[in-house]
Amino acid sequence: MRLVVRRKALQRILRWSQRACLVVAVGTLAYCEYVLMDVWIFQSRERHRLDHLLDNRQVKTGAVAPTPAEGLFGRIEIPRLGLSVIVVEGVEPVRHPPAERVA
């Protein structure tokens, strides 16, 4: 048994397949950019909050340890890797900082 496919039909199928793959690739890249920007914004806000808490606490009491505030836990720094991230309390991924959550 032999399957015969016209050349024009095959070209059309391949063209639409390429377009579909391009749309999926662009969508995937856009989603990755969205997630990275969301994480960057969250980390910068929480880093600013932690620095503010540390500065206020140090001025008031002379101590360096901040009081816990709305799930903020601390900062992990690994200078050798150039890594510095804010750690928050909880087991679920946080989409927005605790101050912006609606109760």
N, C-alpha and C positions, 0 to 999 in steps of 0.2 A: 504494500500500500504506500502510496506516495502523496504527500501533502503539497499542494501547489498554492503559493501565496504570491499575489502580484507584487511587483517591486514598489509601486506607488503606495499600496496599502501598508507594506512593511515600513517604508519611510515615514508614513504618517504615524504609525504606532510608535516607532522609535522617537520621533520628534515630540510626541505627547509624553512619552516616558521621560525624556530628558527634561521637559518643562516641569513635570511633576516632581522629579528629583531635585530640581533647582528650587522649587517652591518649598519643599520640605527642608532643604539645606538652609535657605534664608530664614525660614521660621525657627529652626533650631538655633541658629546663630543669634537671632533676635531674642529668643527666650534666655539663652545663656547670658547675653548682655544685660537683660532685665534682672536676672538673679544676681549677677555680679554687682550691679549698681545698687540693688536693694541691700546686699550685705555690706557694701562699702559705706552707704549712708547710715545704716544701723551702727556699724562699728565706730564711725566718726562721731555720731551723736552720743553714744554711750561712753566713748573715750573722753569726750568733753565733759560729760556729767561726772565721771569718776575723777577727772582732774579737778573739777570744781569742788567736789566733796572733799578730796584730799587737801586742797588749799584751805577751805573753810575750817576743816577739822584741825589742821596744823596751826592756823592762826588762833583759834579759840582755846585749844588745850595744850598745844606744843607737841602733841602726839601725832603720829603719822597714820594710824589705823582709822579708816573711815567707818562710819556706822552704815549698816546695810540699808539700802533704799530701794524699795520696789523691785526686788529681784536681782539687782546689780550685785555681783559677787566679787569680781576683781579683774586683774589683768595678768595675762601670761606673756612673758617676754623671753624670747630665745635670740639673743644678739648674734650668735654665730650663724643662724639661719636668716636673720633679718626679719623675724616673726614677732609680732606684737598683736594680741587679740584680747578682746574684752569677753569675760565669762559671765553669763547670767544664770540665775537659778531656774530650774525647771527641766522637764523631760521632753517637752514638745518643741519643735522648731518655732522660734519667735519671728513672726512676720513684721511686727512693729514694736517699737520700744514701749515699755509698760506705761509710760506717761501718756501715750496716745491711745491706749486701749479704752474702749467705751464699756463701762460696767453695766 
